[in-house]
Amino acid sequence: MISKAFFQNIEEVAEDNDLNKEQVFHAFEQGLIAACKKQLGVQTCRVEFKEEKHELLIYGQYYVLPEGELNLELDKKYTFLKLEDAKALKKSAKAGEVLEVKIEPSEFSYNASRDLKHRFNEVLNQIKKENIYQGLKDLQYEMVTARVLEEEKDFYRIEINKDVITMLPKKEALPTDKFHVGDRIKVYVTDVEMKTKGPKIYVSRTHVALVTRLLEEYVPEIKDGTIEVLGIARDPGDRSKVGLKSNNENVDVIGATVGEGGVRIKEISKFLSGEKIDLFRWSDNEQELIGNSLQPAPVVAVTRVNPKEKSALAIVPDAQLSLAIGKLGQNVKLAVQASGWSIDIKSETTAAEEGIIY
C-alpha cells in the first residue's frame, strides 16, 4: 500500500501523544500484525515501512513442509503449508522455506480491522505508560515539591509535576504536618513501580533522606561537596542529628549550614513543620566524634573506646546527664545512629564511684 497520508498521520499521532515516530510505528506495526494474523489465520506476519516511498508492506508467513512430510520438531511458531498448497500461492515456493504472502489493509475484514485498532491502542497506551514510568523513575530517591489537592482520613492526595497524582499516607507524614488544599510541600520519592494501571509513585516525609536532600538544596556548600554529610539520624517530626565534615579548612561546617542569622537551617526546619536540626562536627578522631555527637550536652571525656566493637563510654557533668541522654533517650539514640558508635553515658559522680579512670 502506498499512502502519503498514512505517514503524515503517524507524525500527528506522535505529536499528539508526546511520542516519537518510531514508537508510533511500533504500535501500528503490532496492530497490523494482529490484523494480518486474524485475516489469514497464520501465526506470524511481517510488516515493513518504507517511509521514503510512503509505502507499507504486510506479509503473512507460512512454513513450507517437504512434500509428504510432517515433522513436529520443525519450528512451531509458523503456520505450515504443504508444498502443493504453497505452489498454489506462489509457483516458485520451495520446501523448507518461509513463504511470505502479501496482503493489503483494504483486504482486512471487520474482525481483522477491529483487532488492528485494539492492538494499536493497547501498545500505544503501554508505550505512554512506560514513558511516564521512566520519567518518574528519574525522581526515585530524590526530593520533589508537590501540591496538596485533597485531604482524606488516612492520606493526602498530592500532585507531583503535571498530571502525576499520588498519595502521601498520613503514616508517612510528620506528626506536626497540618496541610491544606493548595499547600506546596516537600516529599521524598522512596520508590516508583509499574502497575497494571500504570506507574505508581511512593512518597514519604518521614524518610531520613528528606533531611539530606533539604540540606543539599539550601546549603550550596553541601550540594557542591565542600561540606559532606557523613552521619544522620532522625526522629521524624521532632529532631534530626547531622554530622558534617568540611573539605575546605576555610569553611566552617556549622556556620555555613546554619546560614547567616540561621536563615538556612530555619528554612529547612520550616519545610519539616518545625522539626529541630542538631548539627555536629564530624571527626576522624573517635573520641572527638563521640563527644561531638552528644551535643548540645557537654562531654568531659570519652573512654573505654573499643574500635572493634565500636563502643565507648562518655562521661558528662552530673547536671548535664539528663540533657546528654535526652527525653526518652532521644539524644543518645540519635547520637548512636548518626555516629555509628554504641555509646554508654555516665555522670562524673557515678564514674568516680565505679573507679573509672579517664
ZIFENLIN-V935551 format. One record per helix or strand. SS is the DSSP state (H for helix, E for strand). FROM is the first residue (numbers start at 1). LEN is the number of residues. If there is no record, write none. Layout:
# ZIFENLIN-V935551
ss={SS;SS}
from={FROM;FROM}
len={LEN;LEN}
This chain:
# ZIFENLIN-V935551
ss={E;H;H;E;H;E;E;H;E;H;H;E;E;E;H;E;E;H;H;E;E;H;H;E;H;E;E;H;H;E;H}
from={2;4;21;44;51;55;79;83;98;105;110;143;155;165;170;184;198;208;220;227;239;253;260;276;286;301;311;318;327;342;348}
len={1;13;20;7;3;10;3;7;5;3;28;9;6;5;3;12;7;11;4;9;8;6;12;6;8;6;6;8;13;6;6}
